[in-house]
């Protein structure tokens, strides 16, 4: 019973958010002297999303590899910019959670808190023990790497590893050297505005959710984003998280789950269709460059 015409603006907003993300990634590459084509950056971004749906985090490595191939860049530097981008996204997400709780403190604060608690083990002691063991392992690994670099500086593997780490650090340092900071922030705001707009417009696509306002969209976006963290691409968890969020606003479980599946279906459909299209077209977009290089 959904109004599927409302899917068109939702799909458009989804594509705009991906384009804005690609433009923001371009800005992170500029301090390293990289001038990349937006068509290539957008294509590998969508290919990355497609790969992540199959194997979590494969997309991050794959899009760096493909972009490095077509733009003649260093993979390790691109990986550094990806880490910066993901870290910045997490900060934005935490700020958005704070804003959502602030504007609806009576409704969603305890719910958001309970969902974050579910990310931990049911045994708090076991959770903290795992965290401590991870930190100790990272510390020992770093110490071992430093010792190896110092003891075997001429080793070829050590030299390659050191080169990779140096490139990674240069990529991480790109945020400090960023010149177009206002543009970077504007693109970030555009990305989150498109995410929020998709849900708000999506509400209008179903009679059972059409009365919900922008504050409800903030709550849904908060929990929907969390579902994308919990499971790759939000598979299975996205509709459940959306349903449980909408229960707070008096939306029946069946309607909430239907809305969740509709929104997940649109975003996933865009990812698959555009991702496969970009995967097929990117060799042709760079065909003239390849011919020029070979000649």
N, C-alpha and C positions, 0 to 999 in steps of 0.2 A: 504493500500500500504506500510505498515511498514515492515522493515526487522526484523522479530521476533527472528532471531538468536541473535540479539544484546541484546535481553531481558535477555539472560542467564548470561552474565557478569554483567548486572545491578542487577539482582536478587542475584548473588553471592556477589556483593559489599554490598547489603542491609543486607544480613545475616552476613557478616564480621563486619559491623558497629554495629549490635546488639550484637555480641560476644564481641567486644571491649568494648561496653558499660557495659556488664555484668562483664568483667574483671576489669573495672574501679570501679564499685560498690564494688567488692570484696576488692579492695585496701582501700576503705573508711571504711570497716568493720574491717580490720586488727588491727587498733589501739585499738579497744575494745576487742581484744582477740578472735575474731570470725574467725575460719578457715572453710570456706564454700566450697562446691563442685561447680565447674563451671557449671556442668550439671544442678544443682538445680537453681543456680542464673540465668542462661540463660533461663531456662524453665519459671521461674516466671516472668522474664522480658517480655517474649513474651506473656504470659498469661495476664500481665498487659496492654500491648498494645491492646490486644483483648478486654479486659474489657472497656478500655477507649473509644473504638469505639462505645460501646453501651451507657455508662454513663460516661461523662467527670469526670476525676480524681478518678473514682472508682478503676481504675487499680493500682494507687499508693498504696492505702490501701490494695487491694487484694494481690498484690505481696509481701507486707510486711507480711501479715497474713499467706500466704501459706509458705513462706520461714521460718518464725518463727516456723511454725508447723513441718516442715521436718528437720530443722537444730537446733531445740531447742534453739531459740534466743528470745530476748525481742523485741516485736513489736515497742515500743516507741523509742528504739534506732535506729531501722531500718528506722523509719519515719524521724528521725533526719538526717540520711545519705542521704535520698531521697531529703530533703529540701536543703542540701548542694549541691548535684549533680545538682538540678534544678537551683539553684542560680549561680553555676559555668557555666552551659550551657547558661544562659542568658547573662553573662559577655562575653562568647565566641561569642555569636550571635551578640552582640553589636560591638565587635571588628571586626567581619567579615563584618558587615555593613559598618564600617568605612573604611576597606580595599577596599571593593567593590566601595564605593563612591570615594575613593582616586584614584583608577586606572582607573575610568571612570567618572570623576567628571562632565564632560560636558553632559553625557548621562543620568545618573541615580540619581544624587543627588536630583533634584527637584521631581522626581517620587517617590523615597523612602520617602521623607519628606511628600508628599501628602498622601501616604498610611498610614503612622503613624498618620497623622492628622485625618484620617477617623476612627481611633480607639477611638477618643474622641467623645463626643457629638457634634452635630452641633452647639450647644450653648456653647461657651467657659466658660461663667460664670456658667452655670449649671454643666459643667464638674468639675470645680474647687470646686464648692459647694459640689458636691458628694464626692470628694476627701477629703475635710476638714471634712465632717461628718463621713466618714469612719475612719479617723485618730482619731477623738474625741471619736468615739465608741470604738476603740481599746484601747485608753488610759484609758477610764472609766472602761472597762472590766478588764484590768490589775490591776488597783487600787482596784477594787472590789475583785479580786482573792487574792491579797496580804492581804487585810483587813480580808478576810475570813480565810486565812491560819493563821493569827496572832491571831484571836479571837477564832477559833475553831480548835486548833491543834490536838485534840484527835479524832475528827470526822473521821469515817472510809472512807467516801467518799473523804474528804479532804486529808487524808493520801494516798489514791490510786491516786488521782489527782496529788499530790505532787510527788509521785513516777514516774508517767508518765512524768511529766515535767522534772524531774531530768534525766530520761532516754533520753528524747528528746534533752536536752542540751548536754548530753554526746555524742549523735549521731552528733549533730552540731559541737561539739568540735573536731570531728575526723579529720577534715581537717587540724587543727593545729598540731595534733600529727602524721600526715601522714609521714611515713619514706621513702616510695618509690615515692617521688614527681616527679622525672624524668620520671618514668614509667607512672605515672598518666597523666602527660602532653603529653607524647608520645601517649598514648591511646586516649587522647582527640584529638590530631592532626590526628590520624588515623581515628577516627569517622568522623571528618569533611572532611577529604580527600576522604573517601568513599561516603559521601553525594554528594560532588562536582563531583566525578568520575561517579556516577550514571547518573547525568544530562548530563555530557560531552559525555559519551558513548551513552547515550540515543539519543543525537542529531544525531549521526551516524545511528540511526535506522530508521530515516525518511528522505526521499530525500529533503523535504522542509526545514529541519533544519540542514542538514549535513555540511553546510558551516560555521556554528557558531563556535566560538572559546571558549577558557576557560574563557575569561572575560565575555562573555555572560552567561556561566554556573554560574559564581559567582552571576550575577544579578538575574538569575532565582532562584537560591538557596536562596538568600536573601528574595525575595518576596514569594517563596513557603513556606519557614519556617514561615513567617508572617501569611500565610493562615492557617497553622496548629495551630497557637495561636488563630486566630480569630474564627475558627470553629473546633469542635472535629474531629481530624483525617483529617482536610482539606476538609471535605465533602462539595461538591458544590463550595467552594471558591478556592480550589487548581487549577483547570483548568482555572478559570477566572483570577487569579493572574498571572499564567504562560502566558496566552494569552496576557494580557496587558503588561507584561514585554517584550515579544517577539515582540510586535508591535514597540517598540523602535528600534529594529534591522531590521525592514522592513519585518517581517514575517507576512503574512496575518492572520487575526483573526481566520479563520476556521482551518488553519494549526496549529496555536499556541494553540488553544483549544484542537485539536486532540492530540497534543504532551502532553499537560497537563493531559488529561484523560489517555493517555497511561502510563505516569510515575506514576500517582496516582493509576492506576489499578495494576501496578506491585508491588508497595510498600504495597498497601492494601491487595493484593493477598498473598504476602509473610507473612504479619502479620496474616491473617486469617488461612492460611494453617499451618504455623509453630506454631502459637498460639494454634490451636485446637490439633495439634499433641503433643505438650508439655503438654497440659492439660490432654490428655489421657495417656501419658507415665510417667508423674512424679510420680504417685503412684507406678509404677513398678520399676522405677529407685531407689526408696527408700524402696522397699519391703523387702530386706534383713535386712535393718536397723530396720524396724518395727518389723519383726519377732524376731530379736535379743533383742529388747527392751522388747517385750511381754514375751519372754522366761525368 
